[in-house]
């Protein structure tokens, strides 16, 4: 794991442990007595320097225990057999640390099987390379001690593994709980808005439209205030419907995506705006979050054009690039660099969505007049 403990990178800590274990084992081997009373016929199979070298290799191999715990377990086990055969009387500390790492990584059966095999191999090594019963008895006594240390290393690795699993599960549970509470609160707000505002706005809208219809049927002049109320009721109804839709929208519902953009452009055209859609590049599937964000950007941009820009034309361009989905929405409205519109909630929402995906968003007036929204959304394509 790439954690930092007390400000020390994990890789540096691993090397410190590896060097420390190697030094400890070398010191233990050089200060202790050699196994057995003297070399057996095979006692010179390994040179005198072979034991210390194998001890050092086994200890330093621990530096890779996080990246390759199984390989390190094999290397330390083979080195343990080698330096015992060379007569280097050392407790297999490196192998114990490797067992801890393998169990912590979840390879419990492998660790148990390898440890049982190593104990047998060490006994056979004592019989083959050492002369006399004293050496064998010494190795057997040491084997009993090593079994106890192996059990301790196995237990420590399993305890840490379970603790890390519990911590990850707790973190995952906290995230799921927070997300569920946010969803519940969003739906609660949607219900409150629906219950408190929808009925009243609907009544205002219907009453104003009836009043306008009756006045026109009678040939009377419709007051400007009544027309304003009618238009405000329609606008409020659309705004409330869009707000409720956004509040109820979550990842479990079928999301609006790029397939819905042509409908947005067509709907904008029905308001009297000359709206066009251009699609460039080779079309490919994009993640649902990218498609949903692209839809919201086009929706919000065209809504702003219709409501505030006093524009006659608007163009939407979607460019499929290998690793990016690019959007551009232009209009010929009244915005200029000298009188740029104040960013509203819609623009801030677009920026938050794009930033969450790691993309870029530019929304600004053009020098020749009109407003441009540019967005680049990163796309991770699967082969």
N, C-alpha and C positions, 0 to 999 in steps of 0.2 A: 504494500500500500504506500502511496506517495505522501504520507502524512509527515508533518514536521513536529518534532517533539522538542520543546524548550528552545525553539529557534534553530535546531540543527536539522538539515535535510536528511530524509530517510536513507539516501544512498551513502552519505558520510557516516551516519550511525552504523550502517551495516558493515562498512569497512573497519570502523573502530572495533566493533564486536569481533569481526573475523581476525584482525591482527591480535587483539587481546587473547582470544581463544588459542590461536597458534602459539603465542608466546607462553601462555600458561602451560600448554601441553609440552612444549619443548623444555621448559624449565622443570616440569615434573619428570620427564623422561631422563634428562641428564642428571638430575639429583637423586633419582631412585636407582635401585639395583636392577640389573638385567634379569629377565626371566630365565629360570633354569640354572643349573650349575655349570654348564659349559656347552659349547656348540656341538650339535648332533652332526651326523654325517651330512645333512643338508644345511647345516648352520651357516655355511658360507655362500648359500645361493644368492643372497643379497649382500651388497657391499656394506661396510660399516656406516657409510653416510646415507644409505638408502632409507633407514628408519626415520631420521630427522627430516629428510626431504619429504617423505610421505606425510609425516605429521604436519609440516608446514603447508603442504598442498591441501590436506583435508581441512585445516583451520581456515586458510584464506579462501577456500571455496564457499564459505558461508557468506561472503560478500554478495553472492548471487542468489541467496535463498529466497528472496521475495519474487524475483523474476522467474526462477526455474527451481522450485523446491524439490521436485522429484529427481532432477539431475544432480542436485547438490546432495540429496540423500544417498544416491548411488555412489557418488565420488567419495564421500566421507566414509561410507561402509567399506568400499574397496581399500581405501587408504588404511582403515583400521586393521583389516586383515593383513595388509602389507607390512605395517610397522610392528605388528605383533609377531609376524614371521621373522622379521629382522631382529627380534629380541628387544625392542624398545618398549619398556614397561610403562604404558601410559593409559590412563582412563580415557575412554572414547568420548571426550567432551564435545568435540565437533559433531559427532554423529548424534548425540543427544539434542544439540541445538537444531540439527537438521530434522530430527523427528518432530520436534516442537513446531518447526515451520511447515512441515508437510501436513501434520494434523490440523494446524491452524488454517491451512488452505483447503481442508475438507477431505484429504486422502487418508482416511483413518484405516481402512482395510489394508491399503498398500503399506502404511507405516507399520502395522502389526505384523504383516507377512514378512516384510524386509527385516524387521528387528529379530523375529524368530530365526530367520535364515542366518543372520549375522552371528547370533549367539552360537548356533551350531557350527558355523564356519570358524569361529574363534576357538572352539573346543578342538576341532579337527586340526587347526593350525598348531595348537599346543602339542598335540600328539605327534604330528609329523616333524615339526621343526625343533622341538625341545626334548631334551634327554632326561629320563628319570622321572619318578613319580612326584618329586617335589615340585617341579615346574608345572605338572598337570594339576596338582592340588592347588597351587597358587593361582593358576588361571581359573579353576573352578570357583575358588573363593571370590576372585575378582568378578567372575561371571554373575555370581549371586548379587554382588553389589551393583553391577551394571543393570541387572533386571530391575532392581528397585529404582535406579535412576531413570531407566526407560519408562517405567510406569509413571514416574513423576513428570517426565517430559511430555508423555502422551496426555496426561491429565491436564497439565498446564496449557498445552496447545488446544485441547478440546474446550477448556474453560474460556480461553480468550476467543475462540471461534464462536461459541454460543453467545458470549457477551457482545461481540460485534454484530451478530445476527439480530440480537434483541435491540441493539441500538439502531440498526438500519430499519427494522420493523417499526420501532417507535417513531422514527423520523417519517417513514412512509405513512404511518397512521396519522401523525400530526398533519401532514400535507393533505391527506384525504379528508380528514375532519374539517380542516380550514376550507377546503374547496367545497365540501358539502354544505357547510354553514353559509358560505358565500352564495351558493346556488339557492339555498332556502331563502336567504334574505332578498336575493334578486326577485325570486318568484313572489315573495311576500309584498315587495314594493309594487310589482306588476299588478297583483290582486288589488292592493289598496288604490292604485291609480285607476284601475278599471272600475272598481266599485264607487269611488268618490267622484270621478270626473266624466267617465264615459256617458253616463245617463244625462247629466246636466248639459254637456256639450251637444249631445244628440238632440235634446229638447230645443236648445237654442237654434241649432242648425235647421231642424224641421220647421219650427215656428217662423223663423226668418224667411225660409223659402216659401212657405205657405203665404206669408204676408206679401212677398214680392209677386207671387203668382196671382193672388187675388187682385192686387192693385193693377197689374197689367191687364187682367181680364176685364176690369172695369174701365180701362182706358185712362187711369189716373197716373200722374207722375210718381215714380217710385223715389222716395227720399234717399239722398246720398247716404245718410246714416244707416238706413235699413240695408242698402246694398253693401255697406262696409261690414255690418253685422253678419250678413249672409256669407261674405267672403271670409271674414274672420272665423266663422263657425266651421266652414269647410277646411280652412288652413289648420285650425286647432284639432279638428278630427283627424286630418292626415298626420299631424305631428304626434298626436297621442297614439295613433295606431303604429307609427314607426317606433315610438319609444317603447311601447309594450312589446313589440316584436323583438327589439334589441334586448330588452330585459329577459324575455323568455328564451332567447336564442342561447343554446349551449351545445356542447360537443355531442350530446346524445341525440339531438334533433337533426334531421337532414339539413345540412348547411347550404346557404346560398353560395354559389361558386361562379366560375367563369361562364358556365352555361347560361347563367341568368343575366349576363351583361347585355346581350342583344335586346332583351325585353326592356331593360332600363333605358337603352338608347331609343327604342321605339316609343316608350312611354313619354320620354322627354320630347320627342317629335310631335306627339299629340297635343302639346301645349302651345304649338306654334313656332317652336324652336327648330331650326334646320340642324338636325343632329345626325352625325355619320359615325360609323364604326369601321375601323381598319385593323386587320389582323395580319401581322408579318411574322416571318420565321416558320420553322417546322413545329407544328403543334405537338405537344407531348403532355403527359399527365404531370400535374403538380400536386404537392401535398394539400390536404384539405384546408389547413390553416392559411396557406398562401392564396388559394382560390377564394376563400372567404374574405380575406383582407382585400384582395383585388376588387371583389364585388362591392365591398363597403366603400372603397376609395372612389370608384366610379359612381356609386349611388350618391355619396355625399357631394362629390364635385358637380354632378349634373343638377342636384337639388339646389346647390348654391347658385348655379348659373341661372336656373329658372326663376329663383326667388329674388336674387339680389343684383345680378350682373347687368340687367337690361341688355342682354345680348340677343343677336339674331341667329348666330350660328355657333355650333359647338362640335368638336371632333374628339373622338375617343380612339386611341391607337394602342393596341396590345402587341408587344414584340416578344416572341418566344426566342430566347437566347439559350445557349447550351446550359448555363448555370444560373441564369437570371430571368425573371419575368419582369419586363419593363412596361410601365403604363405612362401614357401622356394624355392629358385632357386639356384642350385649349378652347377658349371662347373669345369672341370679339366684343366683349362687354366694355363697360365704362372704366374699369380699373386701369390706373396708370401708376408708374413708380412714385409720382408726386402725391397721389392720394390712394395709397394702398389700404385695402379694407382691414379692419381690426380682426385678428384671428379669433374665431369663435370656438364653441365647444366641439363642433363637427371637425374642424381642422385639427384641434388638439387630439381628438379621438383617433383621427387618421394617423397622426404622427406617433401616438402611443402604439397602435397596432403594428406599424412598420418597424418601429424601434424594437418591439418585442421579437420580431422575426430576424433582427440583425440587418435590416435593409436601410435604404436611404429615401428621404422624402424632401422634395422642394416644392413650395407653393408660393408663387410670387407674380406680381404684374409684369407684363412685358413692356419693353420700351416703346413699341409701336401701338400699345393699347391692348387691353384684354388681359386675361389671367391664364396662367399655366400651372398645372399640377403634374409633377414628375415623380414617379416612384419606381424604385428598383428593389425587387424582392428576391432574395437568394433562394435557389431551388436545388435541393439535393436529389439528383436523379438516381434511381436504382438501375443497375445494368440489366 
